[in-house]
Amino acid sequence: MKTRAALSLGLSTAKAMESLRSVLAPDNVGIPRGTRLSMEVMESTLVFDVESASASTALSTLLALLRDITLFQEVWLLSHGHGGGVRRVGKR
């Protein structure tokens, strides 16, 4: 059985999106065997898609991404002011 999970993030600026993409891309190397992770830009939304044979692996991969994104947001807000963070988006 395969599990698929997606995470969509809306970013307020193209600069924030490109910075987040560049920060996360190197960390996504070496994910668990049998897991597929993709990152795609759709307008002002960054979409992560995880597919794995195990639901727990798919969810733990997304949780690890969320931890990294939270850290990125904290650093971004400290260095760029309060206008360039992550915003909530609707369902994909």
C-alpha positions as protocol buffer text, in pm:
chain_id: "A"
residue {
  index: 1
  type: MET
  ca { x: 0 y: 0 z: 0 }
}
residue {
  index: 2
  type: LYS
  ca { x: 131 y: 344 z: -94 }
}
residue {
  index: 3
  type: THR
  ca { x: 62 y: 660 z: 103 }
}
residue {
  index: 4
  type: ARG
  ca { x: 62 y: 1002 z: -55 }
}
residue {
  index: 5
  type: ALA
  ca { x: 60 y: 1330 z: 136 }
}
residue {
  index: 6
  type: ALA
  ca { x: 87 y: 1688 z: 17 }
}
residue {
  index: 7
  type: LEU
  ca { x: 174 y: 2014 z: 187 }
}
residue {
  index: 8
  type: SER
  ca { x: 98 y: 2351 z: 24 }
}
residue {
  index: 9
  type: LEU
  ca { x: 260 y: 2671 z: 144 }
}
residue {
  index: 10
  type: GLY
  ca { x: 170 y: 3017 z: 28 }
}
residue {
  index: 11
  type: LEU
  ca { x: 457 y: 3264 z: 45 }
}
residue {
  index: 12
  type: SER
  ca { x: 409 y: 3638 z: 41 }
}
residue {
  index: 13
  type: THR
  ca { x: 697 y: 3717 z: -196 }
}
residue {
  index: 14
  type: ALA
  ca { x: 886 y: 3550 z: -478 }
}
residue {
  index: 15
  type: LYS
  ca { x: 1209 y: 3622 z: -291 }
}
residue {
  index: 16
  type: ALA
  ca { x: 1083 y: 3432 z: 15 }
}
residue {
  index: 17
  type: MET
  ca { x: 978 y: 3139 z: -203 }
}
residue {
  index: 18
  type: GLU
  ca { x: 1310 y: 3117 z: -383 }
}
residue {
  index: 19
  type: SER
  ca { x: 1499 y: 3144 z: -54 }
}
residue {
  index: 20
  type: LEU
  ca { x: 1291 y: 2866 z: 103 }
}
residue {
  index: 21
  type: ARG
  ca { x: 1337 y: 2645 z: -203 }
}
residue {
  index: 22
  type: SER
  ca { x: 1713 y: 2693 z: -196 }
}
residue {
  index: 23
  type: VAL
  ca { x: 1730 y: 2622 z: 179 }
}
residue {
  index: 24
  type: LEU
  ca { x: 1521 y: 2304 z: 162 }
}
residue {
  index: 25
  type: ALA
  ca { x: 1655 y: 2151 z: -159 }
}
residue {
  index: 26
  type: PRO
  ca { x: 1987 y: 2019 z: -18 }
}
residue {
  index: 27
  type: ASP
  ca { x: 1813 y: 1864 z: 286 }
}
residue {
  index: 28
  type: ASN
  ca { x: 1582 y: 1655 z: 71 }
}
residue {
  index: 29
  type: VAL
  ca { x: 1866 y: 1431 z: -41 }
}
residue {
  index: 30
  type: GLY
  ca { x: 1887 y: 1099 z: 138 }
}
residue {
  index: 31
  type: ILE
  ca { x: 1520 y: 1049 z: 221 }
}
residue {
  index: 32
  type: PRO
  ca { x: 1416 y: 695 z: 323 }
}
residue {
  index: 33
  type: ARG
  ca { x: 1429 y: 424 z: 57 }
}
residue {
  index: 34
  type: GLY
  ca { x: 1099 y: 384 z: -124 }
}
residue {
  index: 35
  type: THR
  ca { x: 997 y: 743 z: -54 }
}
residue {
  index: 36
  type: ARG
  ca { x: 947 y: 999 z: -329 }
}
residue {
  index: 37
  type: LEU
  ca { x: 953 y: 1369 z: -247 }
}
residue {
  index: 38
  type: SER
  ca { x: 886 y: 1646 z: -494 }
}
residue {
  index: 39
  type: MET
  ca { x: 872 y: 2023 z: -459 }
}
residue {
  index: 40
  type: GLU
  ca { x: 683 y: 2230 z: -715 }
}
residue {
  index: 41
  type: VAL
  ca { x: 597 y: 2599 z: -753 }
}
residue {
  index: 42
  type: MET
  ca { x: 238 y: 2679 z: -847 }
}
residue {
  index: 43
  type: GLU
  ca { x: 198 y: 3060 z: -872 }
}
residue {
  index: 44
  type: SER
  ca { x: 270 y: 3188 z: -519 }
}
residue {
  index: 45
  type: THR
  ca { x: 239 y: 2844 z: -361 }
}
residue {
  index: 46
  type: LEU
  ca { x: 513 y: 2592 z: -291 }
}
residue {
  index: 47
  type: VAL
  ca { x: 376 y: 2237 z: -301 }
}
residue {
  index: 48
  type: PHE
  ca { x: 551 y: 1937 z: -145 }
}
residue {
  index: 49
  type: ASP
  ca { x: 432 y: 1592 z: -244 }
}
residue {
  index: 50
  type: VAL
  ca { x: 546 y: 1281 z: -55 }
}
residue {
  index: 51
  type: GLU
  ca { x: 476 y: 924 z: -159 }
}
residue {
  index: 52
  type: SER
  ca { x: 587 y: 628 z: 49 }
}
residue {
  index: 53
  type: ALA
  ca { x: 506 y: 265 z: 117 }
}
residue {
  index: 54
  type: SER
  ca { x: 448 y: 359 z: 480 }
}
residue {
  index: 55
  type: ALA
  ca { x: 205 y: 618 z: 613 }
}
residue {
  index: 56
  type: SER
  ca { x: 432 y: 689 z: 908 }
}
residue {
  index: 57
  type: THR
  ca { x: 727 y: 759 z: 675 }
}
residue {
  index: 58
  type: ALA
  ca { x: 519 y: 999 z: 462 }
}
residue {
  index: 59
  type: LEU
  ca { x: 395 y: 1184 z: 769 }
}
residue {
  index: 60
  type: SER
  ca { x: 735 y: 1199 z: 939 }
}
residue {
  index: 61
  type: THR
  ca { x: 884 y: 1338 z: 616 }
}
residue {
  index: 62
  type: LEU
  ca { x: 623 y: 1616 z: 613 }
}
residue {
  index: 63
  type: LEU
  ca { x: 678 y: 1685 z: 983 }
}
residue {
  index: 64
  type: ALA
  ca { x: 1052 y: 1721 z: 921 }
}
residue {
  index: 65
  type: LEU
  ca { x: 973 y: 1965 z: 638 }
}
residue {
  index: 66
  type: LEU
  ca { x: 743 y: 2164 z: 868 }
}
residue {
  index: 67
  type: ARG
  ca { x: 1018 y: 2191 z: 1130 }
}
residue {
  index: 68
  type: ASP
  ca { x: 1260 y: 2320 z: 867 }
}
residue {
  index: 69
  type: ILE
  ca { x: 1000 y: 2563 z: 730 }
}
residue {
  index: 70
  type: THR
  ca { x: 927 y: 2696 z: 1079 }
}
residue {
  index: 71
  type: LEU
  ca { x: 1296 y: 2757 z: 1138 }
}
residue {
  index: 72
  type: PHE
  ca { x: 1325 y: 2928 z: 798 }
}
residue {
  index: 73
  type: GLN
  ca { x: 1027 y: 3151 z: 879 }
}
residue {
  index: 74
  type: GLU
  ca { x: 1175 y: 3257 z: 1213 }
}
residue {
  index: 75
  type: VAL
  ca { x: 1509 y: 3346 z: 1053 }
}
residue {
  index: 76
  type: TRP
  ca { x: 1338 y: 3518 z: 758 }
}
residue {
  index: 77
  type: LEU
  ca { x: 1119 y: 3733 z: 981 }
}
residue {
  index: 78
  type: LEU
  ca { x: 1414 y: 3832 z: 1198 }
}
residue {
  index: 79
  type: SER
  ca { x: 1624 y: 3932 z: 899 }
}
residue {
  index: 80
  type: HIS
  ca { x: 1357 y: 4083 z: 669 }
}
residue {
  index: 81
  type: GLY
  ca { x: 1091 y: 4226 z: 898 }
}
residue {
  index: 82
  type: HIS
  ca { x: 738 y: 4096 z: 943 }
}
residue {
  index: 83
  type: GLY
  ca { x: 614 y: 4125 z: 584 }
}
residue {
  index: 84
  type: GLY
  ca { x: 776 y: 3822 z: 419 }
}
residue {
  index: 85
  type: GLY
  ca { x: 658 y: 3504 z: 584 }
}
residue {
  index: 86
  type: VAL
  ca { x: 450 y: 3199 z: 509 }
}
residue {
  index: 87
  type: ARG
  ca { x: 74 y: 3239 z: 483 }
}
residue {
  index: 88
  type: ARG
  ca { x: -203 y: 2983 z: 506 }
}
residue {
  index: 89
  type: VAL
  ca { x: -354 y: 2862 z: 178 }
}
residue {
  index: 90
  type: GLY
  ca { x: -668 y: 2663 z: 102 }
}
residue {
  index: 91
  type: LYS
  ca { x: -689 y: 2303 z: -7 }
}
residue {
  index: 92
  type: ARG
  ca { x: -513 y: 2203 z: -325 }
}
